[in-house]
Amino acid sequence: MTALEDREDRSALPPPEPPTPPKSPWHRLRENVQLVAIALVLSLLVRMFVAEPRYIPSDSMVPTLAVGDRLVIEKVTRWLRPYQPGDAIVFEPPIQLQALGYRKDGAFIKRIIATAGQTVAVHDGRVWVNGTAIDEPYIAEPPAYDLETLEVPAGSLFVMGDNRNNSNDSHVWGFLPTENVIGRAWLRFWPLDRLGPLTGRS
């Protein structure tokens, strides 16, 4: 390409665009409000369908969970595997508890002991599922009560607190409908010296 042709090519280029005028304060405010709204919607969706934080207000799950512990409750794996014995779950109070004055939007945390079709009983200081005493290294102390053999109906769970003698659970009010389950207790994030995942039978 000759020098003349080079000059002619450059002269054919369009003129540079004028600089973009600065955004007005109202325009910037609108953009910030939109960003905050999007963040709030995403946060709400995560809380509804993925995970949410929870606070432990009682000692019914001692020694596994202490008063003041803060947990992440995950809601995803319910679609990948059914709830099973050993899972610590958070759930809305069933109608038996609502009739006693507990709010429907409240939440309990207990451990699943038996699922639909299994039998559960309590005697001799042990919990028996399908006629076999289960190993429970996580409880505060052996249960000081007896419970006759019950079969868990379809669509239900039998749940108990790890602090067996100080827990308002299925041995008091009966079976928990699975539809009341909010999610599994997955991770303790506070206090930091007890940070870590919560696993079944832990």
ABEGO torsion letter per residue (X at the ends): XBAAAAAAAAAABBBBBBBBBBBBAAAAAAAAAAAAAAAAAAAAAAAAAABBBBBBABAAAOAABBBGBBBBBBAAAAAABBBBBGBBBBBBBBAAAAAAGBBAABBBBBBBABBBGBBBBBBGGBBBBGGBBBBBAABABBBABBBBBBBBBBGBBBBBBABAABBBBAAAAEBBBAAABAEBBABBAOBAAABEBBBBGX
